[in-house]
Amino acid sequence: MGDNRWTSPPGGFGRSLDEHAHEHDAAAPAPDRGGVVDSAVYVHGRRRASPATLTDTYRCLQELDQAMAWIGLRRPDHARIHSLADAFQLHELAVDDAINAHQRPKLERYGDTLFVVLRAARYLDEREEVEFAEVHVFLGPNFVITVRHGEAPDLAAVRRRMEADPQVLALGPEAVLYAVLDQVVDGYAPVVAGLENDIDEIETEVFGGDPNASRRIYELSREVIQFQRAARPLLKVLDALADGFDRYRTDEELRRRLRDVADHLTQVVERVDAFRHLLQNILTVNATLVSRAQNEEMRSLTAASYEQNEEIKRVSAWAAILFAPTLIGTVYGMNFVHMPELGWRYGYLFALLLMAVVCAALYLLFKRRGWL
């Protein structure tokens, strides 16, 4: 890829477009665009036609010399994507990936067609979370097909920017790929800023003793890992494109711009790697602080339990001491005629003395054991 001479169709390509257009002419036109956001045909970087249907796009591409079609889709239905596959000879594996989505960033070459999967991301301030989306790009000698699954990136803005710079757009389909890559990587910057702000807030929560800090750390760690899976494989995609610079005679301007995208992406990947290590450290610190707080709580509970036990001991000791004279007095207070010492002159003093002796003995016993 990379040669702006990619305007003459490969063998059989023009015939398939012509036949495909006639097939659609015979069918009833469908009012629904089926996920087609914008379809345009460019000549030397300038829009020459904005066909209303894919059939018209195929016809314009066939009729205009040195033309390039740029077809933008958003969650297309199977009929549209298979129509494009038949018209542009797209590989069935790439078509399946574009329909099903949920792919990791990658680059595949199928003959003259290049298939690129990108993972876009955007930071949602109101929800403080990262939302991910996919963009699938098909590049051929004279066409670009973008299939977007999700809200990001804003490919309409990419198209406007490219149309405002016809010299770059005239470099061919690879120029569009550069612009899409640049938009995706530029979209990572707000995500990095949002994640950095979230980490700062988490650090405050951790050292402030917020009980919900652990859950937020785990949630943010999961988002950082997903972000890594979106950004890091894209480095290999850019490396693969760079490896084909000479082979596909990529324009020098595009080479410079793609290297600039690679530099920005490298900075993003390094920041995200640092975020992951930082979150691991924060999680360790949080676990230490939580463990320390739990130990302090257990120590407080242990001290309270000890104090409670001491009080119970004192109450039990005095209860035992006071129970002894009560028992003696209760026995001697019974109205029995035949009872030892009942008629004795000193029986009352004996009972009092017995009570005092028993109480003193119990007091000394409990004192020795530390209950009093």
Helices and strands as residue ranges (DSSP letters): H 13-26, E 36-43, E 46-49, H 54-63, E 67-74, H 78-88, H 92-100, E 106-110, E 113-124, E 129-140, E 143-149, H 155-163, H 166-169, H 173-186, H 188-207, H 213-243, H 252-332, H 347-368
